[in-house]
């Protein structure tokens, strides 16, 4: 900030010797050299802020700046007798109003929020979970001076997965301990699977991150129980249904890749232009090593969704269905009254179809099927003709029992 | 006596044997197990509306079985062909065949699935019939 000092005509411009100042008082908690400066930072939180050291190169604060930062000069000290012309009581002044100064957001980010424990069987126990957020980098050099970076948690909010038991938590009952630091924790006792959301101020901006706590599935599956990646596979599977609805209930499909470095799983969708609400075709070439997201990754499974629930009507099945040698074309939409339409095909089951089983048999690939009513089917190879296939079903959402609801899978979080 | 026996056999067998080749019963496999599982899974109170759509009664699980009676399977072939004709009279009548059909008995009702033709849909079309082989609707499983 630059303040221009003006003098009225008649003032003594080259006054020699010390000039005692009377009537000047710095505001509390400010540096003595501030000279009644008032910093204005459009913000919502926190309510306190301060100047840095007098003569310093900069000052790091955790306030959230919502607009240009400005500084206002306060009143001038009273003139000293003899300093100015006797005909002028006030011989110096500064420009009124605010003067804008620069403020720079520091590129901090939140490390992935952690939860300990990360997996809990909420059907049987409800232990306290320690959620921890932290920022990086912890130190930034400003003008050659190392400045410790701080974060202040402004919100810890728990959102239960089944949306029936939300626990919005204020900072005080959860945050441990209070005050800014490079890492903050929250101690909380969730009663069901869900997601803890952390909002924090750091580096002059709002940062958001989240972490889930969920039940492990049994029998165990390494993809569904991948807590290292915060159960991202469950988000990917559950995301299929609303995305299918958005494209006329067409089935969506993809390949789950297991990374070789222990980094968990990676999911690659395959766009099937011929998909309908009755089928989607994932070419076997999609899980060849050449399609791997990185060298050494292996195709763990294929997955797709069944978009219509039991008792709903199927439309848009484009493939010809042959019935006792008579080809027929299923109805394409509710208004389809073609004479050759097999109208009103009611869904009797969302379970894996004959074609699904044939696909696993022919490809040798594990298959997951997400159904619109919240079941996830898993078919393990080999599928052998004449033998019962190894099928497992998990409840992702829509459970009827208390245990199922408490272990609802957590859907994708869109901040 | 021998003549009488031939006459009686002819009268009984006429409706089925006079049309030439007849559909047969498919043996039990994972597909039949799937279909049986589907209809057993429809017997809960939450599926009352779905059962009502097909006029299916609530039956004990033991009464949902795969049919192995050749005459019933031949009858099932005629029934799905009649239903298909009902849905599309313009199609030419296909030649008769001996393809095996999955015929599921649900109490006194029937469900028939034909997996003899390539079908990449996630659903097999199942014809549901009443005890007198009246067509009750189409299902996908």
Interface residues (C-beta under 8 A of the other chain):
Chain A: X251 X276 X278 X279 X281 X306 X310 X311 X314 X317 X319 X321 X322 X323 X324 X325 X326 X327 X328 X330 X339 X340 X341 X342 X343 X344 X345 X346 X347 X348 X349 X351 X352 X353 X354 X355 X356 X357 X383 X385 X386 X387 X388 X389
Chain B: X23 X29 X30 X31 X33 X34 X37 X38 X39 X41 X42 X47 X49 X50 X53 X54 X77 X80 X81 X84 X85 X87 X88 X89 X90 X91 X94 X95 X97 X99 X101 X114 X115 X116 X117 X118 X119 X120 X121 X122 X123 X124 X125 X126 X127 X137 X138 X139 X140 X141
